[in-house]
Every structure is written in structure tokens, then in C-alpha cells.
Amino acid sequence: MSAQKTPFDLQHFLSTRTETVNRALEQFLPPEKTRPATIHKAMRYSIFAGGKRMRPALCLAAAQACGGSEKDALPLACAVECIHTYSLVHDDLPAMDNDDFRRGKPTNHKVFGEGIAVLAGDALLTHAFEIIAQSKSGPRYPREKMVLELAKASGSLQLIAGQVADLEAEGKKISEAELKFIHERKTSALLCCSVRLGGMSANCTPAQLAALTDFGYHVGLAFQVIDDILDVTQTSEQLGKTAGKDAAVQKATYPAIVGLEKSRQIAAKLTDKAFAALKAFKGRAAALEALAQYLLQRDK
């Protein structure tokens, strides 16, 4: 493995950043009792369902690697988390992946009903842009450029494109290239956007942004390949969601298309490329490196 061991305290970084992001989200989202209370309860149910805040953490870590401030990156980190959570709420719906559990808890539609779950996802998506519109403009990256960055990553050419292609691939035999298309958009796009936005908040150089893009792309793709592997090799208790669901609905996954061993080889190559991209920061990206190790060296 090309990553070097560092004394970086990842657990401290994650716990403190999770607290910071949760406090900020608490302020950014309407209070639970704000009328109509049902929608705000549903939004908060999913946003505070115990997620690890990996995308916000990556955003904050990227800002740190580029010498920026956490305060400037925080609205961007929260906006990304709202997009991510909305996508999960909608993914879990019966019309999509039809999942009953997420992060070990009943999914939004199981608690609030399908109609409210759809609207809660819509509200989180919309609110993400309300939050990012309050971010600080910089010399290289004015606010509208960061809004455009998030809009592109979450729109019909990226995040939604991946979900559409994923739905259309169910029960069909697709190629490895078609599966890569799905993963690049459904998972990699938002992870890549997270680190790019962190860099932008720090007024990063074009070279730094290119390195962050390279890193985010490979982390996102490797993460999803590993997710496919874990769905085959781990239990529902270990995953916090229904294991074996992909195979049961004939969902396109790397193990289904290329086999488990080749999937592990692909994940290893992508992981190496992600770590290699961080060399451009010459040791200043300890948090990003530790986060990548955490995401990519799960039990495969």
C-alpha cells in the first residue's frame, strides 16, 4: 500500500468534526416544531440518523490540506451532507431500492410514509442550496462557482444519472464499463464534489484542485466497489442495512459482473491511485489520507 502510517488521530478528527457539522446542521435546518412540523421532523430524522459525516469530513479535511479555515468550509460541508441524505431517503423508497433499514434504523418512509419521505428528500435537496448560498466568496472561486459545482454533481448528469442507470440495469446483464458509469456518478461524483468544495473554500491553486479531483474520483469509485464486495461478504448487522439485497434484486455490482477476486483487485488499484494523488500535498494532507484509509481499508 502506498499510504504511509501517520500518528494522525482519526477518531478524534471524526468525532470533533461530526460534532461541529451536527451543530451547524442544527442551526441551518428549521426547528422541528416549525409548521408544518411533520416535514421538519422527517428531515431531521434522516439528517441526524447517526451517519458518520464522511463527506463533510472530507470537505473539511480538503480545506485543511489547502491551508483554509474550517469556518469557511463548514456551510459547504453541510450542503453536501443535505444532498447525500436526500439521496439516501429517495434511494430507500419502494419505487427505488425498497430498503426498510438505513444505519440500523427504520428508513424514512417506514416511519413517516412514502409521501412525506419524498417531500423530506425534496426539502433537504432544496435546503442544500439555501445553505451553500450563504457560503463565503473567494478570489478564485466566487460563491456562484461553488453553487454550480454542487448543482452539477447532484444533477441529471451525475448523481441522478447514476441512480437512473442503476434502476435501468436491475435484472439485466451489463458490462463492466456500464457499471463503472453508474458508480462514477452515483457515488464518486458527490465524494469528489466534497473535496473540491473544501479546496475551493480555501482558495486552492489549480494544481491543488486537480489533485483533490483525482483523489476524490478514485476514493469514490473504490468506496463503491468495496461497498459491493461488503454486500456479499458481510451480515446485515455488520452493514447496518440489509445484506445480500443487491444480489436478491439482481442489482448490477462488481462481484456479480467480474467476480469477487477481480473486484478486490480493482478496489486495490483504485485505492493506490487515491493515495498517490495526495503526494501533491507533500505531507499536508494527513486528515485526507487517514480518511481514505478508513474508507478504503474496510474488511473486504
Secondary structure by P-SEA (a helix, b strand, c coil): cccccccccaaaaaaaaaaaaaaaaaaacccccccaaaaaaaaaaaaaccccaaaaaaaaaaaaaaccccccaaaaaaaaaaaaaaaaaaaacccccccccccccccccccccaaaaaaaaaaaaaaaaaaaaaccccccccaaaaaaaaaaaaccccaaaaaaaaaaaccccccaaaaaaaaacccaaaaaaaaaaaaaaacccaaaaaaaaaaaaaaaaaaaaaaaaaaacccccccccccccccccccccccccccaaaaaaaaaaaaaaaaaaaccccccaaaaaaaaaaaccccc
